[in-house]
Structure formats: structure tokens, C-alpha cells
Amino acid sequence: EFYISYQEKRDCHADTVIGVEALARWHSPILGNVPPNVFIPIIDKSNLSAIFGMLVINRVLDEYPRLVNKYGEALSVSINISPMHLASPEFAHQMTNAVELRGIDASHVILEITEDSLIEDIQGASEVLYELRRYGFKISLDDFGTGYSSLSYLARLGIDELKIDRSFVKQMVDDQRTSTLIRTIINLKETYGINIVAEGVETVAQSEALIRLGCNVH
């Protein structure tokens, strides 16, 4: 009953799709469409997040050739991973086997983490992330700006991508302080050599404002 929906990531200037984000969706014959904010907490409380996460990862990797046929060979695919994955020393090995089995270049796979997944065991998580990056996977920090100590993670974990939380994007056109904050986040791409992606862009005004601030991908 679960399937994967793909959200496009676009280069604003070239108006081309440079990547997609994999989003798990559930359509139940009995319940209809069940939103992620309902079924994900249930999966977590049932201690099934690692199993479900690998199900999603394997399905996305199986579908990757179809995505390449649609968007081109340079396409990257982003997959959310759970705190349970970062707590498992075996996860890097599992991911390595998964891409090698399918002949996929690891550098085309972006693994998205949230700050919450780092809080409990930053040392253990950093070791897992190091192994993933050593093999070629890219790491993205999702919902950036909503936590308490995100800046320390940039220096410590070697993050490849930051995603500006949609709550900031929604406010930026009408709130100068939020716009200034977004500019500060975008400037981090020069300091740390990372990509910046804005989430939840819904209007032309938001897109144009982000381009003026130097963010070219949403």
C-alpha cells in the first residue's frame, strides 16, 4: 500500500530539474490517503523505522533507472533516513551493498538527516556519516534553522547540502528579518562549500526573492 512520490528540485536560472526528493506515501483501501505526519509517528513508536526506511531506500533505488530515463543521467535522488539508521554501525555497509547491487553511483544519492537524529549520539552518528561520505554518498541537513546547534554540525559532520525550512520561505517576502536570516544561511555555501536548497517555494515572489539572495535551487 506504500508508494514513492518524487518532488522535483529545480535550478531557478536554467529551469531544469537537477534532483528529486523521494517521499513515502500511503494509500489504504480502507483508510484512503494517510498523511506522513500520521503514519510516520506510528512506525517510529512501533520500532519499525529502520525496517520501513530500508524498504523505502530499496524501492527508490529500484526506481532510479526510470528516473534517469525521465530526467537525465546527472540526476540526484534524496532519501530521508531515520535516527535508527544513524545509530546502526551496519547502515553504511547496507547502503554500499544496495547501490553496488544496482550499479548506481553513490554520489547521485543524497541522504537527508534532521538535527533531531543527531542529538542523542552525535559521535556515533558522525562515524556512520563519515563512512557514508567516504564511499561517496552526499549528506543533506533538512529543516535547517529550526534547531539549536546546527552550525556546529556543519563543521563537524561535513554536510554537503542545507535545506532551508519551508517556514522561513513562507515568511520571507513580508518579513525583512526572516529575509536577512535566509541571506545569512545562503552565505554559508561560500564558507563551507555546500549547496543550499529552499523548501516549500509556492509563489513567483518567493522564487524571485530567493534568486536575489543567491539561492538558485528549490
Secondary structure, DSSP 8 states (H G I E B T S, - for coil): -EEEEEEEEEETTTTEEEEEEEEEEEEETTTEEE-HHHHHHHHHHTT-HHHHHHHHHHHHHHHHHHHHHHH-TT-EEEEE--HHHHT-TTHHHHHHHHHHHHT--GGGEEEEE-THHHHS-HHHHHHHHHHHHHHT-EEEEEEETSSSSHHHHHHHH--SEEEE-HHHHHHHTT-HHHHHHHHHHHHHHHHH--EEEE----SHHHHHHHHHHT--B-
